[in-house]
Amino acid sequence: MARILAASRQDAMTASGRPHHTVLYIPTYQFKNKIHIGKLRAMEVTLNIPALIAESAEISSDDIDHLSLPGFQSIFSRAARQQYESFPYEEWLFQQFTGSRCKLNQLPVASLTAAVDGLDSSTGWWMRADPVYLHPDTHSLILQDPKGLSLTMAERDELADNVRSLFADYGASFHTPSTSRWYLHFAEQPPAVTCTPLFEAIMQPVNDLLPEGAERRRWHTLFNELQMVLNQSMVNENRSYYGQQLVNSLWFWGLGQKPQTTSPAYGCCIGGGDYVQALCRHTSNRHRHLADGITVSRYQDNALIVDERLLSAHRVRQPGQWLTALADVEREIMQPLWQGLKRGDISRLRLLTDDGSLYAISPSQARAFWKRLRPLSSFLLT
């Protein structure tokens, strides 16, 4: 079924990567998790694939060049390269959607995702208190990827009852609207701490990543008390029996108030996880999963596509998973976009990379068949 995807023509790009544009439209078709570009009028697309630039210590040039990646290779080889102000992916997203800069450890992620989880986060300060498994290592505890927990709702409820009383002295109410995202709400005043985002702590020793600030000792004490209570939980006893990861701590992060509402930055945002969805909800941007069909109001104008599969593989230190994700992105995103460029259905594609490079390509550049295609590894390895 044809569905309308709004898009735009960019005349300029600010240093932060936010586009200026006019309104054009194009229908898209969705089959088997691929984005198919229909033919009506040209559109503009901004594409951000975090962790696309790999470290040569983990990935070799042969690993990349042995893959069949003609979409990636053609776009990188024929696009005009520019520089833009690069900063961490989550900071970049916040700036794109809200128009303001915010450091990683100050991003108000909790207040944004709480709204998606059905909580009224319009007042007070919110902090994420997500269930995690800390794996004991020789000298420290290593925070494992929380995706491996897969808690049931019954387990969530019992664990929440185990720890709820610990927060009474911290002026916080405790909320567990989902099995993976838990929250503390501070109605009167926030704690005087800054916290390391969960996504920065995955597969890292936690000793140096605990809350910092004037009240850090209180929160370190709470961190230890939570471990003692959770280690005695019947939920963990059962999970240990069945060989499942334990929930032996909570990770505090994302503290802040809900930011002011701003106008939509894009006509449509495709892809991303719960943080992207929360930003879209906050700014009234339409959001679609990569696997979904896309419907956008004709009053919206350009599209942002983000794919976090390479980032997920990078954060859990899985080079093989990174290469698999690279091939998937080629098949599901780059090939359809490349074909759309050659047909002239896309007026401009902007691909942003982690090293501050912006590759901009138009249909006329895509048709420059005389340009030699360079090995993809020459673009992706540092």
C-alpha positions, 0 to 999 in steps of 0.5 A: 500500500502506498503511503505518503512520506513528506520530505524537503529540499535543503538550501543550507545546513547549519553548523549543528546539522539542522536543515532549512527546507521547503516542502515536497512529497513522495510515497513509500512502500514497506515490504519485509523491513525494507524502505521502498521509495515510490515515485511522485516528487523528490524528497530530502533525507537526513540519515544518521547511523551511529557507530558507522565508523569502526575501529581498525583494532576490532574490524579489518579492511578485509572484513568490510570489503569482502561484504557486498555493500554497493549502496554504501560504497556508491554513496560514500564515493560520489557524495560531497564531503563536508564537516559538521559539529560532531558530538555524541549521538544522544546529545545530537538527537537532543539538539536536533529535536529541542534546539538546545545542547545538553551534555550526556550526563545531564540529558533529561532522558527519564522525564521524556521516556516516562511520558511514553510509559504513561506517567505524568512527567510534567512536574518535578524531577525524574530519574531512571532507576533501571534493573541491571545485572552487574557481573563480578569480574576480577577487580570490579563489577561489569554492567551487562546489556540490560536487554539480556534480562527479559523480566516478566511482569510478575518478576518486575512487581515482586522486585519492585516490592522488595526495594520500594521502601529503600527510597522513602528517605530520598524524597522519591516515589518509585514507579515501574511502568515497564519491565525494563524502565523504572523511575524515581520521581522527586516532587520537591527537589532533585538529588545533588548528583550527576549520573552516567547514562546507562548506554555509556556504562554497558560492558564497563566496570562500574566503580568509577561510573557511580553517581557524583556530586555533593550527595554521592556518598548517600547514593553510593550507600543506596547502591550497596543497599539495593544489591544486598536486598536484591541478592536475597530476592526470591526472583533472583533465586529462581532466575539463578536456578534456571540459568538466567541473569540476575537483577542485582542492582538498579542503575540511576541515570537520566535525571532532569525536568521535562524540557520545554516543548518545541516545534517539530524538527522533522516531518517524520522520524524513522527508526531509533529506540525508546529515547528517539520515540520519546523525543518525537512524542515530546516535539509532536514529531511523527515516529515510525519503526523501520519495520513499519509502514510510514504515514506523514501529514502533508503539512510536515516536510522532511525525514530523519532516519536513524538506525542504532543496530551498529551502535548496539553491537559496538556497545556490547563489543561484538565485531561480528554482530557489527558486520552483520548489522552493516550488511542488514543496513545496506540491504534494508536502508542504503539500497532503497535510498540509493535507487531513489537517488538515481531515479531522482525521487530523492533530491538530497541525501545527507549521511552523518558519521561519527567523525564529524563528516557529512556526506551530501549527495544529489541525483546528479552526483549519484549518476556520476558513473565516471567517478571511481568507487573507492573501497568502503573500508577507506571511509569506515575505518579509523 
